[in-house]
């Protein structure tokens, strides 16, 4: 009986040690392009940004599509902070980098001299492959309190494989897609 227990314990320990031997890798999204941003001026527009991501990718582990109906959840390839926060922060920085008169936040600053624009972005698909090929599909609604804009739109943004080391290509691809989304959204923002 003792040998059975020792064998079971040895098996469990071997399993735990094999898991402990794989290091975790952490990834972040980046504001693109990395060149100097538009010179800042006194903000005249405040964008109240609300972003949602699909439940499938709303996790710390990176999710990779292995076929049209199958995914792999990578235990040791992780986002440094929750993906919804990264998507929201990166998109906000991308928008601010393109419009020096815009300040992006998740709530109003209650300043009468600054026009409020509510921007809701629903990311309905974020799919990635190991080689860095990514697709981001988003729907958005922009509404200006002053009535200059009330628009609903959507777009599909892709990034080709960029083959970074291990899964860095996936993070770079999503960063590129968010940059393209920011370009589209900035085109729609009113000037106050």
VMD Tcl script that draws the C-alpha trace (Angstrom):
set ca {
  {0.00 0.00 0.00}
  {2.85 2.39 0.80}
  {4.45 1.80 -2.59}
  {1.19 2.76 -4.32}
  {1.09 6.02 -2.34}
  {4.73 6.77 -3.11}
  {4.14 6.06 -6.80}
  {1.10 8.34 -6.84}
  {3.00 11.09 -5.01}
  {5.98 10.71 -7.33}
  {3.68 11.00 -10.36}
  {2.03 14.13 -9.01}
  {5.39 15.71 -8.17}
  {6.76 14.92 -11.64}
  {3.68 16.50 -13.18}
  {4.01 19.63 -11.05}
  {7.72 19.96 -11.81}
  {7.14 19.69 -15.55}
  {4.60 22.52 -15.34}
  {6.91 24.61 -13.18}
  {9.68 24.19 -15.74}
  {7.87 26.27 -18.39}
  {8.48 29.99 -17.89}
  {5.68 32.48 -18.41}
  {6.06 35.12 -21.12}
  {4.20 38.42 -20.84}
  {3.04 40.69 -23.67}
  {1.74 44.23 -24.00}
  {0.12 46.27 -26.75}
  {1.88 49.36 -28.12}
  {0.85 52.71 -29.50}
  {1.66 52.85 -33.20}
  {3.30 54.36 -35.06}
  {6.12 54.82 -32.58}
  {7.13 58.14 -34.13}
  {6.59 61.45 -32.33}
  {2.97 62.26 -31.57}
  {1.04 65.28 -32.81}
  {2.04 68.34 -30.74}
  {-0.30 68.78 -27.81}
  {-2.49 71.84 -27.55}
  {-5.16 72.78 -25.05}
  {-7.78 70.02 -25.31}
  {-11.06 71.17 -26.84}
  {-12.61 67.71 -27.10}
  {-12.91 65.06 -24.42}
  {-13.62 61.56 -25.67}
  {-15.32 59.33 -23.12}
  {-14.19 55.91 -24.34}
  {-15.94 52.66 -23.49}
  {-14.41 49.48 -24.99}
  {-15.63 45.88 -24.80}
  {-13.77 42.80 -26.02}
  {-15.16 39.32 -26.76}
  {-15.46 36.97 -23.78}
  {-13.31 34.38 -25.58}
  {-10.20 36.58 -25.34}
  {-11.08 38.34 -22.08}
  {-8.51 36.39 -20.09}
  {-4.87 36.68 -19.04}
  {-3.75 33.84 -21.34}
  {-3.21 34.45 -25.04}
  {-5.80 32.73 -27.26}
  {-4.65 31.42 -30.64}
  {-6.95 30.17 -33.40}
  {-5.78 26.77 -34.59}
  {-8.62 26.29 -37.11}
  {-11.94 27.91 -37.96}
  {-13.63 26.18 -35.04}
  {-10.80 25.52 -32.58}
  {-8.61 27.63 -30.31}
  {-5.68 27.04 -28.00}
  {-5.44 28.86 -24.69}
  {-1.74 29.30 -24.00}
  {-1.06 28.90 -20.31}
  {2.46 30.36 -20.41}
  {1.89 33.14 -23.00}
  {0.08 35.86 -21.03}
  {-1.00 39.46 -21.29}
  {0.83 41.64 -18.77}
  {-2.44 43.32 -17.76}
  {-6.02 42.27 -18.60}
  {-6.63 42.50 -22.34}
  {-9.73 44.79 -22.10}
  {-7.64 47.34 -20.18}
  {-4.78 47.10 -22.68}
  {-7.09 47.49 -25.68}
  {-8.79 50.52 -24.11}
  {-5.52 52.21 -23.04}
  {-3.76 51.55 -26.35}
  {-6.70 52.80 -28.41}
  {-6.91 55.94 -26.22}
  {-3.19 56.67 -26.68}
  {-3.45 56.00 -30.43}
  {-6.30 58.52 -30.74}
  {-4.49 61.16 -28.66}
  {-1.32 60.68 -30.74}
  {-3.27 61.60 -33.87}
  {-5.22 64.57 -32.49}
  {-3.43 66.97 -30.16}
  {-6.71 68.68 -29.22}
  {-8.31 65.47 -27.92}
  {-8.14 64.05 -24.41}
  {-9.40 60.47 -23.99}
  {-10.66 59.02 -20.71}
  {-13.26 56.64 -19.37}
  {-15.40 59.33 -17.71}
  {-16.24 63.01 -18.05}
  {-14.03 65.75 -16.63}
  {-16.99 68.14 -16.27}
  {-15.35 71.13 -17.90}
  {-17.70 73.51 -19.68}
  {-14.97 74.63 -22.11}
  {-14.36 71.08 -23.37}
  {-16.85 69.31 -25.64}
  {-17.73 65.73 -24.72}
  {-17.88 62.96 -27.31}
  {-19.04 59.53 -26.20}
  {-17.32 56.71 -28.07}
  {-18.42 53.12 -27.56}
  {-16.30 50.48 -29.28}
  {-17.38 46.85 -29.31}
  {-14.59 44.59 -30.48}
  {-16.62 41.67 -31.81}
  {-13.67 39.57 -33.00}
  {-10.03 39.34 -32.01}
  {-8.48 36.33 -33.64}
  {-4.79 35.48 -33.86}
  {-2.57 32.80 -35.29}
  {0.82 31.78 -34.00}
  {2.63 33.42 -36.94}
  {1.27 36.84 -35.90}
  {-1.56 37.07 -38.45}
  {-4.42 38.82 -36.63}
  {-7.91 40.08 -37.36}
  {-9.78 42.65 -35.29}
  {-13.40 43.46 -36.09}
  {-15.06 46.36 -34.30}
  {-18.37 48.20 -34.24}
  {-18.54 51.71 -32.85}
  {-20.94 54.49 -31.97}
  {-19.78 58.10 -31.67}
  {-22.11 60.70 -30.20}
  {-21.23 64.34 -29.68}
  {-23.08 66.18 -26.93}
  {-23.13 69.28 -29.13}
  {-24.92 67.35 -31.87}
  {-22.18 67.59 -34.49}
  {-21.92 63.83 -34.87}
  {-24.01 60.76 -34.11}
  {-22.56 57.93 -36.11}
  {-22.50 54.17 -36.06}
  {-19.83 52.31 -37.99}
  {-17.81 49.14 -38.23}
  {-14.61 47.85 -39.71}
  {-12.38 44.82 -40.05}
  {-8.67 45.42 -39.51}
  {-5.96 42.90 -40.29}
  {-2.25 42.61 -39.81}
  {-0.12 40.23 -41.83}
  {2.19 37.75 -40.16}
  {5.16 39.62 -38.77}
  {6.83 36.63 -37.20}
  {8.23 38.15 -34.04}
  {10.00 35.95 -31.54}
  {7.57 33.40 -30.14}
  {4.21 35.17 -29.78}
  {5.37 38.79 -29.93}
  {4.01 38.88 -33.49}
  {0.50 38.47 -32.11}
  {0.90 41.47 -29.78}
  {2.41 43.54 -32.62}
  {-0.43 42.53 -34.93}
  {-3.12 43.59 -32.46}
  {-1.25 46.87 -31.89}
  {-1.26 47.48 -35.67}
  {-4.99 46.73 -35.89}
  {-5.76 49.12 -33.02}
  {-3.67 51.79 -34.77}
  {-5.77 51.36 -37.93}
  {-8.96 51.51 -35.88}
  {-7.76 54.74 -34.23}
  {-7.12 56.26 -37.68}
  {-10.70 55.48 -38.69}
  {-12.18 56.84 -35.47}
  {-10.16 60.06 -35.59}
  {-11.57 60.73 -39.09}
  {-15.04 60.70 -37.54}
  {-14.31 62.94 -34.55}
  {-15.65 66.48 -34.81}
  {-13.37 69.49 -34.44}
  {-14.49 71.92 -31.72}
}
mol new
graphics top color blue
foreach p $ca { graphics top sphere $p radius 0.5 }
foreach p [lrange $ca 0 end-1] q [lrange $ca 1 end] { graphics top cylinder $p $q radius 0.2 }
display resetview
